[in-house]
Amino acid sequence: MGKYNVENQDEYLLKHNLLDADTFHELEQLEAVAFSIRSTQLEEEGYDWLFPISIKCIKQLHYYLFQDIYAFAGEIRSVQLIKDNTRFCQAAFVHQNLEGICEQIKKEPIWISREQAAKRLAYYKTELNMIHPFREGSGRTIRIIIREHAKMHNFYWNFNEIDNSSYKYAMIESVTNNRLLQTIIFETLKEGKS
């Protein structure tokens, strides 16, 4: 943990975890297992309910994935988050911005090429990341939304193929320029739903 420069963020996560973890290391380990179980269950059940995308659906996805881990699962954050030098959307504007991006996703036209798909997915990934709707677990929730959105346009994004350090660097760079993120998405994107 310890990744956000928010007063008492680490203590908050420890205090509000449902796994009885006493240390950050223990919480990370238990969280990884609990998340893996829930995400596997969702893969089996499918994501038809996620679209048309809405704040309610995004909250439902986060709740499902993190319900065994945090008491705040499925709740839009009410605190400011800063990671390294990146300041995410002000908490007071998260709902408004999330609603706006959901409307854009609903109106997204058909993509005619893999290049266009990568460009649009990088845009949505960047915007959702900067909104960062949840106190913890936003990134994992957003990756699933982006992958499922790609499937709606007959593309499959296999984010498991991405090198983690390159991906983190691309996400940091995407605050001002998402070309590297576009390239990473393009390289892990193929036509078809799987």
Beta strands, then each sheet from edge to edge (+ up, - down):
strand 1: 82-83
strand 2: 86-87
strand 3: 155-157
strand 4: 189-191
sheet 1: 1+ 2-
sheet 2: 3+ 4-
end
